[in-house]
Amino acid sequence: MTRYLASRMSSVQPSPTIELALNLQQMKAEGHDIISLGQGELDFATPGHIAEAGIAAIRNGQTKYTASSGTPELKAAIAHKFLRDNDLQFSAAQIIAGNGAKQLVFNALLATLDPGDEVVIPAPYWVSYPDMVRLAGGTPIIAPTRAQDGWKLTPETLSEALSPLTKWVLLNSPNNPTGALYSKADIAALCDVLADHHTLIMADDIYEMIVHEGSFATPAKVRPQLADRILTVNGVSKGYAMTGWRLGFAAGPEWLVRAMDILQSQSTSNASAISQAATVTALKQTPDFLPERNARLKARRDMVIAAIADMPGMTAPTPPAGFYVFVDCSGLFGARTPQGTVLETDIDVADYLLVEGRIGVVPGTAFGTPGHLRLAYALEDDRLRAAMHRATDALRKLAIPVAA
């Protein structure tokens, strides 16, 4: 009964992407042939040598509790990754591993936010950011970005969003859902705004390894003078295709990592010992599989962009990173379906594509940017091509009003 629920539950909703995945699973169980473009998960298998390391950990009895923040071996591997890939040096006391990057974002917020504290979140944003801020007692301040700016937060918009109550600024690059990639100059310009402000900076770098054009940059490297208030969050879910292993990691100021560790010790304790062992192998070795995988993803991206160009009422810029295309579907507003229903929102368009096209996409409303759809192209080529054909066929059945 709802009268037993805490008041905080009234301010949050289930994750839209997870809810979509569950709905699609139910439809598939009922016999419908649904192609999902909705979930942020690569179709590639975890690389074999990493999977074997997990199996070896089980056989070798690495199945007990570990320190809540991670084993010494894992922390050493994480430090090695940061030094090799980002030219950043962290001690073991500055590193924490958790049950996915998501838990570490939440723990950082929970450890620092008091009622009234504000967190600046650029939109479009990952669906969970605002609700995690609310659950931690803070207030999300949404800073809109624009397609003409590459869906990147500008210094001017950041300045307008800041206030004396700002506790965090949350940056996600490469971005989910747009694939936006902040250059070193972009990050430097934002850090210049933040240099004289007291706010903490969270860099969610989970898509670091999936870049098609341009170069990845992270705030702690771009502005080392601000390192004492930057938390860098990453993990193995995306680049290593290890979503189900649930292993994320973060590095930053020791006082913050210690507080996160205390929270974790009183909630979930350590991440899976097996996943930790596999991640040691993942991070210590150069990811030689990455160029071939990224080439396949880039080819899929280009195929999706070409298909969208032929779809009525749909437009999309080419994302330089990640594995999503963020599509403007506002050209379909006012269109009439064969059943006579008028499409008025991105949610209507997503519902229509599900019913008529048998494909699942996530409405932009879930990411704080109505009028758009997120399409994930991380699935097998033939299924992705079939999804584009289904979408095109479904959209061509619409009666779309001619623009004045």
C-alpha positions in Angstrom: 0.0 0.0 0.0 1.3 3.4 -1.0 0.8 4.9 2.5 3.8 2.8 3.6 6.2 4.2 1.0 8.7 6.9 1.8 7.9 10.3 0.4 11.0 10.3 -1.7 9.5 7.6 -3.9 7.0 10.1 -5.2 9.8 12.0 -6.9 11.2 9.2 -8.9 10.1 6.9 -11.7 11.3 3.5 -13.0 14.2 3.7 -15.5 12.5 4.2 -18.9 15.2 2.1 -20.7 14.9 -0.8 -18.3 11.1 -0.6 -18.4 11.2 -0.6 -22.2 13.4 -3.7 -22.2 11.0 -5.5 -19.8 8.0 -4.6 -22.0 9.8 -5.8 -25.1 10.8 -9.1 -23.4 7.1 -9.6 -22.5 6.0 -9.0 -26.1 8.6 -11.4 -27.4 7.5 -14.0 -24.9 4.0 -13.5 -26.3 5.3 -14.4 -29.8 5.8 -11.0 -31.3 8.9 -10.5 -33.5 10.3 -7.3 -31.9 13.6 -5.6 -32.8 14.8 -3.5 -29.9 16.8 -0.4 -30.6 16.2 0.7 -27.0 18.8 -0.8 -24.7 22.3 0.6 -24.2 24.1 -2.7 -24.6 26.5 -4.0 -27.2 25.7 -7.2 -29.0 29.3 -8.3 -28.9 30.4 -11.0 -26.5 32.8 -10.3 -23.6 36.3 -10.9 -25.1 37.2 -14.5 -24.6 40.4 -13.9 -22.5 38.3 -11.8 -20.0 35.6 -14.4 -19.8 38.2 -17.1 -19.2 39.7 -15.0 -16.4 36.3 -15.0 -14.7 36.0 -18.8 -15.0 39.5 -19.2 -13.7 38.6 -17.1 -10.7 35.7 -19.4 -9.8 37.8 -22.5 -10.2 40.6 -20.9 -8.1 38.2 -20.2 -5.3 38.1 -16.4 -5.7 34.5 -16.4 -4.5 34.7 -14.8 -1.1 34.1 -11.3 0.2 36.7 -8.7 -0.7 37.3 -5.2 0.6 34.2 -3.2 -0.2 36.1 -0.8 -2.5 37.8 -3.6 -4.4 40.8 -5.9 -4.2 44.4 -4.5 -4.3 44.9 -6.3 -7.6 41.9 -4.6 -9.1 42.8 -1.1 -7.8 46.3 -1.6 -9.3 44.7 -2.5 -12.6 42.4 0.5 -12.5 45.4 2.8 -11.7 47.3 1.2 -14.6 44.3 1.9 -17.0 44.1 5.6 -15.9 47.9 6.1 -16.3 48.0 4.3 -19.7 44.9 5.7 -21.3 44.5 9.1 -19.6 47.9 10.1 -18.2 46.3 10.3 -14.7 47.9 9.0 -11.5 45.8 7.8 -8.6 46.7 6.0 -5.4 44.8 3.0 -4.2 43.1 5.3 -1.6 41.7 7.4 -4.4 40.1 4.5 -6.3 36.9 2.6 -5.7 35.1 -0.2 -7.6 31.4 -0.9 -7.4 28.5 -2.7 -8.9 28.6 -0.8 -12.1 29.3 2.8 -12.8 25.7 3.6 -11.9 26.2 2.7 -8.3 29.3 4.9 -8.0 27.4 7.9 -9.5 24.7 7.3 -6.9 27.1 6.8 -4.0 28.9 10.0 -4.8 25.7 12.0 -4.9 24.4 10.3 -1.7 27.7 11.1 0.1 27.6 14.8 -0.7 24.1 16.1 -1.3 22.0 17.8 1.4 18.5 19.1 0.9 18.6 22.2 -1.3 21.9 21.3 -3.0 21.8 21.6 -6.8 23.3 19.4 -9.5 23.7 20.9 -13.0 22.8 18.2 -15.6 23.1 19.0 -19.3 20.2 17.7 -21.4 19.8 15.4 -23.2 20.9 13.4 -20.2 21.2 9.7 -19.2 17.7 8.9 -17.9 18.9 8.0 -14.3 20.8 11.2 -13.5 17.9 13.4 -12.3 16.2 10.7 -10.3 19.4 9.8 -8.6 19.9 13.4 -7.6 16.4 13.5 -6.2 16.8 10.3 -4.3 20.0 11.7 -2.7 18.1 14.7 -1.5 19.3 17.2 -4.1 17.7 19.3 -6.9 18.5 18.6 -10.5 19.1 21.8 -12.6 18.7 21.0 -16.2 20.9 22.9 -18.6 19.7 22.5 -22.2 22.0 21.9 -25.1 21.3 22.3 -28.8 21.8 20.2 -31.9 23.6 23.1 -33.6 26.1 23.1 -30.8 26.8 19.4 -31.2 24.5 18.7 -28.2 27.3 20.0 -26.0 27.0 22.3 -23.0 28.3 25.8 -23.7 30.2 28.0 -21.2 27.3 30.5 -21.4 24.6 28.0 -20.6 26.8 26.5 -17.8 27.3 30.0 -16.3 23.5 30.6 -16.3 22.8 27.3 -14.5 25.3 27.8 -11.7 24.2 29.2 -8.4 25.6 29.4 -4.8 23.7 26.1 -4.2 25.4 24.2 -7.0 27.2 21.1 -5.5 28.0 19.2 -8.7 28.2 19.7 -12.4 27.7 16.4 -14.2 29.5 15.9 -17.6 29.0 12.8 -19.7 31.2 12.4 -22.7 30.8 10.6 -25.0 27.2 11.3 -24.3 24.2 9.1 -23.9 21.9 9.6 -25.7 23.4 11.9 -28.4 26.9 10.5 -29.0 28.3 14.1 -28.4 32.0 14.2 -27.8 33.6 17.0 -25.8 37.0 18.0 -27.2 39.9 19.1 -25.0 39.0 22.7 -25.9 35.4 22.2 -25.0 36.2 20.8 -21.5 38.8 23.6 -20.9 36.2 26.2 -21.7 33.8 24.7 -19.2 36.5 24.3 -16.6 37.4 28.0 -17.0 33.8 28.8 -15.9 34.1 26.4 -12.9 37.6 27.5 -11.8 36.4 30.1 -9.4 33.3 28.2 -8.4 33.2 25.8 -5.4 31.3 23.1 -7.3 32.4 19.5 -7.6 32.7 18.0 -11.1 31.7 14.5 -12.1 33.0 13.1 -15.3 31.0 10.1 -16.5 33.4 8.6 -19.0 31.7 5.2 -19.5 31.7 5.4 -23.3 35.4 6.5 -23.5 36.4 3.6 -25.7 33.8 4.0 -28.4 34.9 7.0 -30.5 34.6 7.2 -34.3 35.7 10.8 -35.0 37.7 13.1 -32.8 39.6 12.4 -29.6 38.4 11.6 -26.1 39.3 14.0 -23.3 38.6 14.0 -19.6 38.4 16.9 -17.2 41.0 15.7 -14.6 43.6 15.6 -17.4 42.5 18.8 -19.1 42.5 20.8 -15.8 44.7 19.1 -13.2 44.4 22.2 -11.1 40.8 21.2 -10.4 41.6 17.5 -9.7 40.9 17.8 -6.0 37.2 18.3 -6.8 36.8 16.0 -9.9 35.4 12.5 -9.7 36.1 10.4 -12.8 33.7 7.5 -13.3 34.2 4.7 -15.7 33.8 0.9 -16.0 33.9 -2.1 -18.3 30.3 -2.3 -19.3 30.4 -0.6 -22.6 33.9 -0.8 -24.1 34.4 -4.4 -23.0 30.8 -5.6 -23.5 30.5 -6.5 -19.9 27.2 -5.0 -18.8 26.1 -8.1 -16.9 29.4 -8.4 -15.0 28.4 -5.2 -13.1 31.8 -3.6 -12.5 32.4 0.1 -12.5 35.1 2.2 -11.0 35.8 5.7 -10.0 38.8 7.8 -9.0 39.1 11.2 -7.3 39.9 13.0 -4.1 40.6 10.6 -1.2 38.0 12.2 1.1 35.2 11.6 -1.4 36.3 8.1 -2.2 36.5 7.3 1.5 32.9 8.5 2.0 31.7 6.5 -1.0 33.4 3.4 0.5 31.6 3.9 3.8 28.3 4.0 2.0 29.1 1.0 0.0 30.2 -1.0 3.0 26.8 -0.4 4.6 24.8 -1.2 1.5 26.0 -3.6 -1.2 29.6 -4.2 0.1 32.0 -5.3 -2.6 31.3 -5.9 -6.3 31.4 -9.6 -7.4 34.8 -11.0 -6.6 34.6 -12.9 -9.9 33.9 -9.8 -11.9 36.8 -8.0 -10.1 39.2 -10.8 -11.2 38.0 -10.6 -14.8 38.3 -6.9 -14.8 41.9 -7.1 -13.7 42.6 -9.0 -16.9 40.5 -6.6 -19.0 42.3 -3.5 -17.8 45.9 -4.8 -17.6 45.9 -5.8 -21.3 45.8 -3.4 -24.2 42.3 -3.8 -25.8 43.5 -5.0 -29.2 39.9 -6.0 -30.1 38.7 -2.4 -30.0 39.6 -1.1 -33.5 37.8 -4.0 -35.2 34.7 -3.6 -33.0 34.6 0.2 -33.4 34.9 -0.2 -37.2 31.8 -2.4 -37.2 30.0 0.1 -35.0 30.9 3.0 -37.3 29.6 1.0 -40.3 26.4 0.4 -38.5 26.1 4.1 -37.5 26.6 5.1 -41.1 24.0 2.7 -42.3 21.5 4.0 -39.8 22.2 7.6 -40.7 21.7 6.9 -44.4 18.4 5.1 -43.6 17.1 8.0 -41.5 17.8 10.4 -44.4 15.2 8.4 -46.4 12.6 8.4 -43.7 9.8 10.9 -43.9 9.7 13.4 -41.0 13.0 12.2 -39.4 16.4 13.9 -39.3 19.6 13.2 -37.3 23.1 14.5 -37.1 25.9 12.0 -37.4 27.2 11.2 -33.8 31.0 11.1 -33.4 31.0 8.6 -30.6 29.0 6.0 -28.7 26.4 3.7 -30.3 23.3 5.8 -30.4 21.6 8.1 -32.9 19.5 10.9 -31.5 16.7 11.5 -34.0 14.5 14.6 -34.4 11.0 13.2 -35.0 9.1 16.5 -34.7 8.5 16.5 -38.4 6.0 13.7 -37.8 3.9 15.7 -35.3 0.4 16.1 -36.7 0.8 13.0 -38.9 -2.2 10.6 -39.0 -1.8 6.8 -38.7 -3.7 4.3 -40.9 -6.0 3.8 -37.9 -6.7 7.6 -37.7 -4.6 8.5 -34.6 -2.8 11.8 -34.8 0.9 11.7 -33.6 1.5 14.6 -31.3 4.6 13.7 -29.3 7.8 11.7 -29.4 6.0 9.1 -27.1 3.3 8.8 -29.8 5.9 8.2 -32.5 7.7 5.6 -30.4 4.4 3.8 -29.7 3.5 3.9 -33.4 6.9 2.4 -34.4 6.4 -0.4 -31.8 2.9 -1.3 -32.9 3.2 -0.8 -36.7 6.9 -1.4 -37.2 7.6 -3.9 -34.4 10.7 -1.9 -33.3 11.4 -0.5 -29.9 13.0 2.9 -29.4 13.2 5.3 -26.4 11.4 8.6 -26.6 13.6 11.8 -26.1 11.3 12.8 -23.3 13.0 10.2 -21.1 16.3 12.1 -21.7 14.9 15.5 -21.0 14.6 16.5 -24.7 11.1 15.9 -26.2 10.6 15.7 -29.9 13.4 13.1 -30.4 14.0 9.3 -30.3 17.1 7.4 -29.3 18.1 4.6 -31.5 20.8 2.2 -30.3 22.6 0.6 -33.3 24.5 -2.0 -31.2 22.9 -5.1 -32.6 23.7 -7.6 -35.4 23.9 -6.1 -38.9 21.0 -8.0 -40.5 18.6 -7.2 -37.6 19.6 -3.6 -37.6 19.0 -3.4 -41.4 15.7 -5.1 -40.9 14.8 -2.5 -38.2 15.5 0.4 -40.6 13.3 -1.2 -43.3 10.5 -1.7 -40.8 10.8 1.9 -39.6 10.8 3.3 -43.1 7.8 1.1 -44.2 5.8 2.2 -41.1 6.5 5.9 -41.5 5.5 5.8 -45.2 2.1 4.7 -44.1 1.5 8.0 -42.3 -0.4 10.9 -43.7 2.0 13.7 -42.9 0.7 17.3 -43.2 2.7 19.5 -45.7 4.6 22.2 -43.9 3.4 25.7 -44.7 
